[in-house]
Amino acid sequence: MFDDKYGGLTLDEAAEKAGGYVDYNPNRSLIIDADYRAMSKYCIEKGIKPVDLTDEEYNRFLYDEPLIYA
């Protein structure tokens, strides 16, 4: 699948940049705001779920500037 709306990225490529997770909605821009692959690895190592991260832990994985594909 190829979508010019997302800068020519396939959904697989967008997922790779997002760390393996993509919330696809063709009616809005694709925004990748955190390194979800690193967050997932951290949670597995700590034996916790992502929803249980503290704000401080979560903020460690946020990008300074989100990647936006309009």
Sequence and secondary structure as in RCSB ss.txt:
>XXXX:A:sequence
MFDDKYGGLTLDEAAEKAGGYVDYNPNRSLIIDADYRAMSKYCIEKGIKPVDLTDEEYNRFLYDEPLIYA
>XXXX:A:secstr
   GGGTT  HHHHHHHHTS     TTS EEEEE HHHHHHHHHHHT  GGG  HHHHHTTEEEEEEEE 
